[in-house]
Amino acid sequence: DTATSQPPAALDGGDGAPMTVDTASIPLSLHPAKDVDASQCLSGGFFDYDELDKAYAALTGEAVETVETSGGEDEDGLDSLSEVWPGDLPGFGEVEDDLPDLVPGPMEQGPMVWEVCVLRLLVRKAPDLSAPVQGICHERELLFEEHAQRPDDSPEDWLCLDGQSGYVLKDGSRKDSRLGMLVKPFKLQGVPPDYCPSVLLTLKDGWRKARSSRPGVPLLRPNAVGKLRQLAEDAVSAASTCGGFDLDIFESEYQKGVETVRSEQGFFAQARSLLQKAERAAKPQSTRQYLPRFGLHQESVHRWIEGMRQRILPNQADASEVVGKAAELLRREENMVKLQVPVGSTVHVVGDLHGQFWDLLHLLEMCGDPSPRNQYLFNGDFVDRGQFSVEVAFLLLALKVCYPRAVHLNRGNHEATRMNALYGFLHETEEKYSNELFRLFSDAFTHLPLCTLVNDSVFVVHGGLSSKDGVKLSEIQQLNRLREPDETADQLMLDLLWSDPMDQLGRLPSPRGGGVLFGPDVTERFCEDNGLCCIIRSHEMKPEGFEWQHMNRCLTIFSAPNYCDVCGNLGAVCDITPSQARKVTVDELHVRTFECSPHPDEPHRVNMMFRPY
């Protein structure tokens, strides 16, 4: 199935220095085209395919760099990688449905060598749309099917890659009625039938070698796919003489070309690795100062804040301990935290912060220190885009560890490896600390709750509501949240983190690529079905910092004023203060706004697939 309903790019969804991905080699055998003797084709080499067991979830750094288009960046500066899950970019993707023109299905049984005819195609662990993603392949990439090892119960509309090692959906209409065939039979042009088996084996061996040139990286680069296809055409032309077809010339020309592609891939991978090592080694102690170790105490939080105000970062050991302890705390929380705020106490609901550390400090000063009577609920998107995402993420997790009953955290769509690689947090963490600390942050983010229910009345979630009616809060508790919010996740989890409200009734596909647009009728039914007065969500920049919609049953709170230093918007926080020992009403929600705070002007080396809007 395609990785997106739009011509895609979330990839996880990722970029920066590479994270290590636990991989395994998966053999893929070759079957011949029509009129080819199978006995001549089934011997010989294997097609290595590195497993993405944690799929898009663990995809970062170098793996992200492998998912680039041969044409480079799009005209608006966004690499196509951003198209699958473009992030919280209001107004993005307003162009009408731009699905590619695909081959109409169904398709008759044909050759066992196929080529991908969509931009990106997922390889799943089982012939089921809900099965985990194991890999990804690109347009024009060749796939080799092994019918001899196909399980008896394997559906015919799935392409079986070497038995149970991976499956690709052939007919895209199984996933979306607008899609056609996702693969098509591969036809050798200009090769006499008698030479087809030998030529196919040569091609198979070349693809295998090209893949093996980048150990640990599970994807062939799209431009490498294009080069391999062009090499085959050039070799066929060279081998086509006046007297017929010279197989020796074909093999010689093709193998020389493959070695060039391998050398290029290996060289660039090595160059990137050396550059990243040099950057890490070149981090001068003079430009980064670190505090002495303080240990985990409430008093340490104030010392860390004062140090970071002066641009002195917490000690590496303290940072690792804080993030690790936070992950342990979050791991014990439910998908939906049930928060009971006592009468006369307040919980401050804070929206997107996106690395705006000085605005977070101002907000804490404005609302006061955390305590059982003065609680905080941070509603996701703590990091990315802003220059001080490391400081924001560290401080929020430190507050969680030191004030576990007074500080609550929801997950946003940017608490995800792919998004962090795209929008700066991965690189910033490696520049200020290390890739090891980024891994700890990623683990903590994975364990963040998906939403919070305040006094059985107010549903607080980062994105929005479900793509289907009748969802009960109890269903959220059954989700497996320990995964990335992308194609590998449950649809309900995606909806909670990616959806947005709209003014018209009903639902529409989201231009973001994930979640849906939901109308006031959807909000009303959800609230009535679950006994809620309203929902509070974030996820969208609002000029005033907040916006009431859906007949005052949907409140958006955005807490990053002058977003990205260019938007000129206010920030907002919502205070919920129950006045009686009963359910909260909308009248007990009070919104305050604030302007941006001055901050140091520091260079921010972020992947420039970035638009503030």
N, C-alpha and C positions, 0 to 999 in steps of 0.2 A: 504494500500500500504506500502511496506517496507520503512523504514526510510533511506535507502541507496541503491545504486546499487551495493555496495560491502557488504560482510558480515560486518555489521555495528558495531557501537558502540553507532549529533551534534547536548546517551547524557549523546538539547541544550543543546546537545550543549550545561555542566557546572560543579563546585566544590567550599571549604572554608566554612564560616559560612552562614547559610541559609538565603535567602531573603524570606519574607513572600509572599506567593502566594495566591491570592484570590480564594478560592475554593468553590465548591458546591457539595453536595452529589447527585449522579446519581444512581437511583435504576436499577438493572438489574435482570429480572426474569429468571427462569429456565424453559426450555422445555425439554421433555424427549427424550430418544433415541427410535429407532424403537421398536415396540411391547410394548411400555410403555403407560399406561393409563394417558392421559394428565391431567385429573381431579385430579389425585393423586400428580401430580408434580407442579401444578401452584399455590398451596397455600404455605404459609410459607414465609421464610425470603427474604431479599434483598441482593444484591451484591453491596456494596458501591464502587463507582469509583470517585475519586476526580478530578474535572475538571481542565484541564490545559488551561484556557481560553486564557492566553497569551502564552500558548504552550511552545515551546522551548525558546521563547523570554525571559521569566522571570525565567527560570530554572537555579538555581545556587546552590551553597553550598551543603546543605544536600541533595537536590533533585538530584544533580549530583552523590553524593555518593551512591544513591540508584540504579544508573544505572551502576553497576559493574558486571563483570562476576564472576561466582562462582569460577573460577580458578585464580582470581586475575589479576596481570599484565601479559602482553605478554612478550615473551622472550627478546624483545628489550627494555623493561622498559616502554612501552607505554600501558596504560590501553586501553582496546578495545573501551572505550568511545571516544578516539581520532580518530577512524576510519571513522566516518560519515563525519566529516569536519576536516581532519587532520591538517589543517592550512598550512601556507606557508612553506612547507618542500620540496624543490626541490629534485626530484628523489624518493619521497615517493610513495609507491604503484606501483612499476614498475612490480610487479608480474602480470601475465596475469589474465584475468577475473577469479575471484575466487568466483563467485556467488554459493550459496549452491545448491546441487541437490534437487530440489523441486518436489512435487507431480505433475505429468502432469495434465492439465485440458482439457476440462471442467469436472465438477464434478456433479453427479446427486444429486437431492434433498435428504437430509439425515437427520440424527438426529439433534436436535436443541441445542446440546451441542458440542462445537468445541474446538479444541486445536490449538494453534499457531504453525506453522511448519517452521517459519523463525526466525532469531535472534531477530529482532525488528519489530513490526507491529504498524502502526499508527491508531489511532481512530480519525475520522473526524466528524465535526459537521453536515455534510450533505453528502449524497451519491454522492460525486463529488471530483475528484482529486484536484480541485482547492479550495475546502472548507478548512477553518481553521482547524488546528490540535487541538484536544481536549484532547488527552491522548496518552499513549503508552503502549503496552503490550509486553511480552517477549516470547521466545521460550518455548513451552510446557504449557504455561498459558491457563487456561480454560476460554472459553467465552460462555455466555448463551444468546441465541437468544429468542426474544419474537415476534413470528409471529402474535399473536393476536393483537399487537399494531403497526404492520408495516403499515405505510401509504400506501394507494392504489397505489400511483405513485412511490413507492420506488423500485429501480431496483433490480432484483433478484440476480445480481452478487455482491450485497453488503450485508453484514451481519448486520442486524438491531439489535442494542443493546437497548432493552427496548424502542421501538418506536423511537422517534426522539432524544433520548439522545446521540446517537453516532452511527457511522457506520464504518465498517471495510470492506475493499475490499477483496473478496474471491479469485478472479482469478488475479494474479499478471501480467499476460500478458496484461491486460488493461493499465498498466503503462509502462512495458518494455517487449518486445517480448521474452527476455531471461528468464523471470520469469514464474513459474508455479503457482500452488495453494499455497496460503499463509496460509490457515487454512485447517484442515481436521477434519472429524467427530471424536468425542471422543468415544472410546469404553471401556466399563467396562470389564476388564479381571477377570475371576474367580468369578463373582457374578451371581447367578441364576437370570433369568429374573424376577421372582416374587419379588425379593428384589431390583431390579434396581431403582425404583422410590424413595424408602426410602434412599438408599445409595447416590443417586444423590443429594437429599435434604441435606443430612449430609455434602457432599462435598461442596455444595454451601454455607452452613452456615459457614463452616470452612474457605473458601476463603474470605467470608465477614468479619469474625472476624480478619483474618490476615491483611486485608487491613486497618481495623479501628484501628489497634495498632499503626499506624504512622500518626496521624492527621496532616494535612497540607502538607504531602508529597504525591504527586499524583501517585507514582509508587511503585509497589512491586519490591523488589530487586530480581534479577535473581536467587540468591541462595535460597531465600525464596520460589520462584516458584518451584525449584527443591526439596526442603524439603517437600512442600505440596504434590507434586506428589508422593514422596517416602513414605510419611506417609500413603497415600491411599493404596498403594501396601502392605505395612506392615500390615495395619489394615485388609485388605482383607485376607492376609495369616493367621493372628491370628484368624479371624472369621471362616475360613474354617476348620471345624472339620470333623471327620469321619462320623458323623451323618448328615452333610449338612453344612448350613451356619447360624451362630449365629449373628443376627443383633445387639443384645445388646453388644456383644464383639466388633464388628466393630465400633459401635458408641463410646463406651468407649475408645478404643485404639486411634481412630482418634482424638477425642476431646482432649484427654490428649496431643497428639502430637501437635495439633494446639495451645494449651495453651503454650507449650514450645516455639514454633516458635514466638508466640506473645510476650512472655516474652523476648526472645532474641532480637527481633526487638525493643521493647520498651526500653530494657536496653541499647542497643548500641546507640539508638537515644538519650536517656537521658544522657548517658556518653559523647557523642559528644557535646551535648548542654552544659553540665557542663564544659567540657574542654574548649570550646570556650569562655564561660563566664569567666573562670579562666584566660585564656590567655589575654582577654581584661582587666580584673581587674588587672592583673599582669604587665601591661605595665608601667614600672617605669618612673616617670617623669624625673629621672636622665638620662635616655637613650634617651629620646626624648625632645628636646627643641623647643619651639614655639615662634614666634615673637609676639610682641604686635599688636593690630589691627591697620591697616593703612587706610582702606577704598579703594574705587575704584578710583584711579587716575593713570595717566601715571607715575608719580614719584614713586608710590607704586610698579610698576613693577620692577624698578631698585632696590628698597629696598628688595623686595622679592627675586630677583636673588642673591643679595649679602648675604642675610640670608641663602638661600639654599646652596650657595657655602660653607658656614661655617657649614652646616648640621643643620641649624635651620629652621624648617618648618613654613610656613605661619600659622597665627592664624586660628583656626577652623571656626570662624565666617566669616573671610575674604574668606577662601576656599569655604565655602557654598555659600556665596554671589556671588563670581566670577563664580562658576559653574552654579548656578541658572540663573544669568544674561546672561551667554553665551547661555544657552538653549533657553532663550527668543529670543535672536538675531537669532540663527540658525533656530528657528521655523518659522521665517518670510522669510527665503531664499527659493528659488526654488530648485527642485531636481538637476537641472543643472544651476549653476551660470554662467551668461554671463559677463565676465570680459573684460573691455576695458582698455588696458594699453596705456597711452599717448605716443606720439613720444618722444624718448629720455629717457623715464622712463624704469624701469626694474621690472619684477616680477621674483622672485627666486622660482623655483619649487623644493621642498624638498621631498624626498622619505621616506621610512620606517625609523623610529627612534627607535622604540621598547625599550623605557625606557632608552636610553643612553643619560642622561641629560648633561653630560660634553661635549659630541659631539655636542649637540644642542647649548650649550653656545658658543662653538668654531665657529659653523656655523653662529650664530648671530653676533659674533665679526668680522668674515670674510666678511659678507655681509652688515653689518650696521643696524642701528635702522630702524624699519618700518616707512614708510611715504608714502604719495600719489605717490612720485616718486621712492620709493624703497619698493616695495610690496613683500609679501611672499604668496606662495600657498603650504601648507603642505598637502601631498597627501596620508594621511591615515596611519594606523598602528603606532600610537603614543605610544602605550603601549604594555605590556606583554613581558616576557622573560628577559628584562633588569631590573637591580636592582633599578632604579629610575623612574619607570613609573608614579608614583604619581606626582613627580616633573615635568616631561615632560608634562603630561596632564594638570596639573594646569597652568603651564606657557603658554602653547599654548592657553588655554581658556582665561587666563588673557590678553594675547596679543590681542585676538579677541575682547574682551570687550573694551579694552583701545584704540585699533587702528582698529575699525571695517571696515574702508575703505581701510586699507592697509594689513590686515591679512585675509587670506581665508583658509578654512579647507575643505578637502574632507574626506569622510568616507572610512575606510579600512575594510577588513574582520575581523580585531581584535578589531574594535570598536563594540563589541558584547558581551553580557552577557556570553554566553556559552564559547567563547574563553577566556574571562577575567577570568572565573572560572578555566579553564584548565591550562592557561599559566601564572598565577601569579598576575594579576592586582587586582582581587577581594581581595585576601588574603593580598596583600601589602597595599591596601587602608584601610582595616580593622585594620591592624597592626599599621599603622601610624595615622589613624583617626578613622573611624567608618564605619559600614555598611550603615548608613544613607548617608554619603558622597558618597559611592559607588553608591547608588541608584541615586543620583543627577548626577554623572558622566554618568551613564547608560542612563538617560533621555536625557542628552546633546548629547551623542553619537547617540542616535536614531534619532535626528533631524539634524544630519550632512548632507549636500548635498552629492549627489552621484558622481558628476563630475563637472568640470568647463570647459567652452569654452573660450579660450583666443583669443581676437580680431577676432572672427569668423573663426579662422584658425587652432588652436591647441586644440585638445580634450585631456583633462587631467583627468585620471580616475585611481583608484587604481589597479584594476586587468586587465581587458581587454575587448574584444568585445563579441558580442552576439552569441548565438548558432544557430541563423537563419539569413538569408540574408534579405536585404531590410529595416533594422531598421533605422528610421529617428530620429534625435535629439528630435523632438517634442514628440515622443513616451516616451522618458525618463521623460519628464515633467509630463506625465500622471500617472506615477507610484505612488503607496502608499509606501513611504519609511519609514514610522513610524512603523517598525517591525524589527525583527532580520534577518540577512542575512543567513537564513537556509531554511529548507523545507517549512516553512510557507510563505516565500516571493515569489514575482513574479520571474519567471525564468530570466527575463532580469536583474533584480536587482542582482540576484546571479551571473550572468555572468559578470556584471560590476565589482563586488568586488572580484571574484574568478578566472577568466580566465587567461591564460598565452599564449604567442606566441610560435610558433614552426616553424621550418624551412621548413617542407614539406607542400604541398598545402592541402587545405581543413580544415576539423575539426576532432578532435578526442575527446573521453571522457577524462576528466581531472583525473589524478591519485589522485588529492586532494579530489575528491568526489563531489565538487561543481564547476560550470563553465565548460569551455571547453578549449582545446588546439586549437588555430586558426592559420592558415597559412598566408603567404604573400598575397595570392589572396583575403582572407577575409579582410585583412587590406586595400588593394587597393580599393576594392569595397566600403567599408564603407567610406573611405576618399572621393572617387569620388562622392558617393551618397549625401554626406553632405558638400561638398565644403571645405574640410580640406587639409592642407598640410601634417599633420602627427598627431600621437597620442603620448602622454607621459604617461607612466604607471610605477608602482613600483612593490611591491609584491614579488620580487625575489632578493635574494642576488646575486650580480655580483662581481667577483674578482677585477675588476677595478672600481667598484662603479656604472658603467653604461654600457649599450650596445645598439648599433644601430642594428636593424634588419629590415627585410622586405623592402629592398632597401631604407633604410633611411626614412621609414615612420612610424616606431615604435621604440621609445626610452624608455628604462628602466632606471629609476633613483632609486638608493638605497643609503640611507644616514646614515646608521648605520655601521661605519667602525669597523673592527675587531669584527664582529657580534658575540654577546654572549661571547666575550673575547676569542674566539678560532678560528675564521674563517680566520683571517689575511687579509681580504679584505679592499679595500679603500672605503671611502664614496664619494658621488658625489652630486652636485646641478646643476640644469640647469637654466641659466639666459636667459630670453626672453626679448630682448630690441628692440622694433620696431623702424625702422629708417625712415619710411615714414607713412603717414596717409592712410594706405591700409592694406590689409591682410599680416600677417607675413609669411615669408618663412623659410625654414629649415636653411638657411644661417644666420638667426638672432637668432638661438638657440646656446648658448655657454655653454659647460659643464666644470665645474671645479671639481677637486677631492681633497680630503684631508685625512690625516691619523687620527687614533684614538687619543683621548686626555686621559691623565692619569685621573684616578678617584679613589675615596676612595674605599678601599677593605672592603665592608660591607657584612655580611651574608645575604643571600637572600633566605628566606623560600618560595620557590615556589613549586607548585605541580610538581613532577618530571616526568610527562608525557612530556618530553622535549627532543628534538634533535636539535642541531644547524642547521643541514642541512635539 
